[in-house]
Amino acid sequence: MAKEENKEAAKARKIELEKQAARETAAQFEGIVVKIKVSSGADGRLYGAVTTKDIAEALLEQHKIEVDKRKIVLDDPIKAYGTYTLDVKLYPEIAGKLTVVVCG
């Protein structure tokens, strides 16, 4: 009986630690900008597209914050220069806002 209670307590503690880590990561996104430089054609359209993988790699390289690319919400790949605000779902009910600037 005590063993089961210990397992449940350990599981609850683990979940709380994961939530806390997600909240801290979301707070780190405040005020940072991820800059991604890409080439474009004469009409201003990008060669290829900026994907969640590109954003995750740039975030790690520029700000030392590691986020799984599957947690970055991007409905369609980015195919034009500009500033984009993306949601990053770090944990159920916990999301952060990430600003991405795509430039040449």
Backbone as a ProteinNet text record, in pm:
[ID]
protein_1_A
[PRIMARY]
MAKEENKEAAKARKIELEKQAARETAAQFEGIVVKIKVSSGADGRLYGAVTTKDIAEALLEQHKIEVDKRKIVLDDPIKAYGTYTLDVKLYPEIAGKLTVVVCG
[TERTIARY]
83.1	0	88.3	186.4	275.4	355.8	388	464.4	384.3	255.6	167.3	157.6	144.9	137.1	266.2	379.4	507.6	517.8	469.1	471.2	386.7	267.9	179	239.2	300.2	363.4	480.3	558.4	671.9	623.4	514.9	459.2	406.6	336.8	283.9	398.7	503.8	621.7	687.2	698.9	759.9	677.9	546.2	458.9	473.9	480.1	495.6	629.9	736.6	867.7	865.5	797.6	786.5	708.8	601.1	522.7	606.4	682.3	766.8	872.4	933.7	1033	968.5	846.9	775.5	745.3	703.7	676.8	803.5	916.5	1043.1	1086	1069.6	1104.7	1014.9	885	792.2	832.1	875.9	918.6	1044.1	1131	1252.6	1221.3	1108.5	1071.6	1037.6	1002.2	964.3	1082.2	1060.2	1160.8	1272	1273.4	1378.9	1324.1	1415.4	1380.3	1474.9	1418.9	1498.9	1508.2	1630.2	1650.6	1696.3	1628.8	1663.3	1690.4	1811.8	1849	1832.1	1761.2	1737.1	1750.1	1770.4	1781.1	1643.8	1629.9	1502.7	1527.6	1424.1	1430.7	1403.5	1398.3	1376.8	1240.2	1142.7	1007.8	988.1	1092.3	1083.4	1038.4	1005.9	966.1	1092.4	1084.4	1199.5	1226.4	1354.9	1390.2	1360.1	1269.8	1230.9	1139.5	1145.5	1059	1127.7	1084.4	1133.6	1038.3	1093.1	1012.1	1037.3	962.7	981.4	1120.9	1176	1312	1411.5	1397.9	1486.1	1474.3	1351	1327.1	1387.1	1367.5	1422.8	1574.7	1636	1782.5	1834.5	1767.1	1809.2	1792.3	1685.3	1661.4	1772.2	1812	1920.3	2052.7	2080.5	2206.9	2218.6	2110.7	2117	2092.9	2007.9	1968.8	1991.2	2045.7	2075.5	1950.7	1835.3	1710.6	1672.1	1663.8	1631.3	1482.5	1418	1275.9	1256.6	1175.2	1143.3	1067	1106.3	1042.2	892.6	848.8	707	623	687.4	613.3	588.7	656.8	638.8	518.4	421.9	298.7	316.4	316.5	331.8	236.3	126.6	24.4	79.6	151.6	213.7	357.3	448.8	586.5	591.9	686.8	702	771.1	707.9	761.6	784.7	783.5	805.2	880.5	952.3	1020.4	917.3	958.3	868.7	891.4	807.2	811	688.4	711.3	604.1	604.9	487.1	473.3	410.5	483.5	439.7	414.5	321.8	298.3	390.4	439.4	519	448.9	392.3	318.6	418.3	454.2	556.4	500.4	374.9	310.3	161.2	75.6	-67.5	-98.9	-172.2	-210.3	-96.6	24.9	136.5	196.5	189.6	244.7	318.1	414.9	488.6	475	505.5	502	645.5	675.3	811.1	804.8	893.4	899.1	1011.1	975.9	1071.5	1076.9	1198.8	1218.4	1290.1	1227.3	1285.5	1337.3	1468.5	1530	1630.5	1679.1	1771.2	1913.4
-118.3	0	125.6	129.8	245.6	260	147.5	149.4	218.4	190.7	253.5	404.1	443.4	585.3	657.2	590.6	649.6	665.6	567.1	575.1	692.7	708	817.3	952.7	960.5	1085.3	1119.4	1018.8	1041.5	1085.9	1026.1	1062.8	1206.2	1242.3	1378.1	1479	1444.5	1533.6	1551.6	1442.8	1449.8	1540.9	1527.5	1611	1757.6	1784.9	1923.2	1981.6	1901.2	1948	1978.1	1892.6	1915.5	2043.7	2067.6	2189.9	2312.6	2304.6	2416.5	2445.8	2341.9	2360.2	2424.2	2383.4	2440.5	2588.2	2622.9	2763.7	2848.5	2794.9	2868.5	2889.1	2786.5	2798.7	2901	2898.7	2995.7	3137.8	3155.4	3287.4	3333.4	3240.4	3276.5	3334.2	3296.2	3345.4	3494	3548.8	3689.7	3777.9	3859.5	3957.3	3906.3	3778.7	3732.4	3724.6	3740.8	3734.4	3635.6	3544.3	3448.7	3501	3524.8	3576.4	3462	3450	3346.3	3415.3	3396.2	3456.5	3352.5	3393.1	3303.9	3382.4	3311.7	3372.8	3378	3473.2	3483	3512.4	3493.4	3523	3669.9	3706.9	3846	3896.9	3808.8	3851.8	3859.1	3832.7	3841.5	3713	3611.5	3483	3405.3	3333	3259.4	3135.9	3099.4	2969.7	2868.3	2777	2682.3	2751.1	2707.7	2763.8	2749	2828.3	2818.3	2725.1	2619.1	2518.3	2522.9	2442.2	2436	2385.2	2299.4	2249.2	2364.9	2450.8	2567.1	2659.3	2679.8	2767.8	2708.2	2578	2512.5	2518.3	2495.1	2501	2642.4	2743.3	2882.1	2923.8	2878.8	2909.7	2851.5	2729.3	2666	2738	2769.6	2832.9	2975.5	3053.6	3194.6	3220.5	3138.4	3168.7	3053	2942.7	2825	2769.9	2778.6	2722.5	2607.1	2488.8	2371.6	2340.9	2336	2306.6	2205.9	2105.9	2007.7	2076.5	2050.3	2116	2086	1974.3	1938	2023.5	2096.2	2180.5	2320.9	2355.3	2486.2	2477.5	2565.7	2563.1	2652.6	2589.7	2660.1	2594.3	2663.9	2605	2572.7	2666.2	2646.5	2694.8	2633.4	2682.8	2829.6	2902.2	3044.6	3059	3133.2	3148.1	3293.1	3384.8	3526.4	3591.6	3700.4	3776.6	3838.9	3863.8	3931.2	3887.1	3938.2	3905.2	3821	3711	3617.4	3589.4	3580.8	3541.5	3402.7	3307.9	3168.7	3120.3	3028.3	2962.2	2842.3	2819.6	2701.1	2629.2	2513	2436.7	2349.5	2394.4	2328.4	2215.9	2228.7	2131.1	2157	2058.5	2090	2208.6	2303.1	2427.3	2529.3	2496.4	2590.3	2612.4	2737.5	2773.5	2905.8	2923.7	3048.4	3111.1	3238.3	3311.7	3337.7	3301.6	3316.5	3408.5	3508.1	3599.9	3555.4	3538	3494.4	3601	3643	3740.3	3669	3667.9	3607.3	3721	3720.9	3829.4	3774.4	3862.8	3820.8	3847.3
0	0	0	85.4	92.8	-36.4	-99	-222.8	-334.4	-341.5	-440.4	-416.1	-290.5	-257.6	-296.5	-275.6	-313.1	-464.8	-539.8	-685.5	-733.9	-676.4	-715.8	-679.8	-563.6	-521.1	-613.2	-651.1	-740.6	-878.8	-925.5	-1055.7	-1052.9	-946.7	-932.6	-926.2	-855.8	-845.3	-981.5	-1057	-1189.5	-1281	-1277.3	-1359.3	-1320.1	-1191.7	-1145.7	-1189.3	-1185.7	-1231.1	-1381	-1459.4	-1603.6	-1632.1	-1557.4	-1574.5	-1540.7	-1432.7	-1392.1	-1498.4	-1553.5	-1659.1	-1782.1	-1815.6	-1930.1	-1905.9	-1783.4	-1750.9	-1762	-1715.6	-1722.7	-1867.8	-1950.9	-2092.2	-2160.2	-2130.1	-2187.9	-2147.5	-2024.6	-1977.4	-2051	-2089.2	-2161.8	-2299.4	-2358.2	-2490.3	-2490.1	-2373.7	-2365.5	-2406.5	-2506.5	-2545.4	-2634.8	-2670.5	-2760.6	-2902.4	-2996.8	-3137.9	-3204.5	-3279.6	-3355.3	-3497.6	-3545.3	-3680.9	-3771	-3883.3	-3980.3	-4113	-4164.1	-4291.9	-4401.6	-4507.2	-4620.5	-4750.2	-4859.7	-4991.5	-5056.7	-5149.9	-5220.6	-5366.9	-5445.1	-5587.1	-5613	-5738.9	-5777.6	-5732.8	-5722.4	-5684.6	-5533	-5455.4	-5309.7	-5242.5	-5318.5	-5260.5	-5223.1	-5113.3	-5064.2	-5148.2	-5155.9	-5212.3	-5103.3	-5129	-5024.4	-4925.4	-4800.6	-4696.7	-4562	-4466.6	-4328.9	-4254.9	-4197.3	-4129	-3978.4	-3905.4	-3760.4	-3725.4	-3810.1	-3785.8	-3791.8	-3891.6	-3904.8	-3783.1	-3738.2	-3623.6	-3496.9	-3473.9	-3354.6	-3354.2	-3470.5	-3479.2	-3454.3	-3510.1	-3490.1	-3343.9	-3281.1	-3139.9	-3052.6	-3080.2	-3004.4	-3029.2	-3153.8	-3189.5	-3134.9	-3146.4	-3108.9	-2960.8	-2897.2	-2759.1	-2661.6	-2710.9	-2626.3	-2557.3	-2626.2	-2575.1	-2666.1	-2609.8	-2689.8	-2680.5	-2797.7	-2807	-2919.3	-2894.7	-2997	-3109.6	-3233.2	-3347.3	-3355.4	-3300.5	-3304.6	-3210.3	-3120.3	-3026	-3081	-3189.6	-3252.4	-3346	-3324.8	-3403.9	-3526	-3643.2	-3769.8	-3868.4	-3899.8	-3987.2	-4125	-4184.2	-4314.8	-4306	-4382.2	-4382	-4423.1	-4369.3	-4399.2	-4534.2	-4625.3	-4760.3	-4800	-4703.2	-4733.4	-4617.1	-4649.4	-4545.5	-4452.8	-4328.9	-4236.5	-4093.5	-4005.6	-3863.6	-3831.9	-3764.5	-3732.2	-3582.1	-3524.1	-3384.6	-3382.5	-3326.3	-3325.6	-3183.6	-3170.2	-3042.1	-3031.2	-2910.8	-2881.7	-2767.9	-2796.7	-2695.4	-2620.3	-2501.9	-2422.5	-2336	-2297.1	-2209.7	-2224.1	-2202.4	-2208.8	-2116.8	-2164.7	-2097.5	-2086.7	-2127.9	-2115.9	-2255	-2301	-2431.1	-2418	-2504.9	-2508.8	-2645.8	-2656	-2782.5	-2824.5	-2948.5	-3001.8	-3122.2	-3127.8	-3240.1	-3333.7	-3460.3	-3561.9	-3670.8	-3705	-3812.3	-3925.9	-4042.1	-4160.5	-4247.3	-4272.1	-4347.6	-4447.3	-4535.6	-4640.6	-4607.7
[MASK]
++++++++++++++++++++++++++++++++++++++++++++++++++++++++++++++++++++++++++++++++++++++++++++++++++++++++

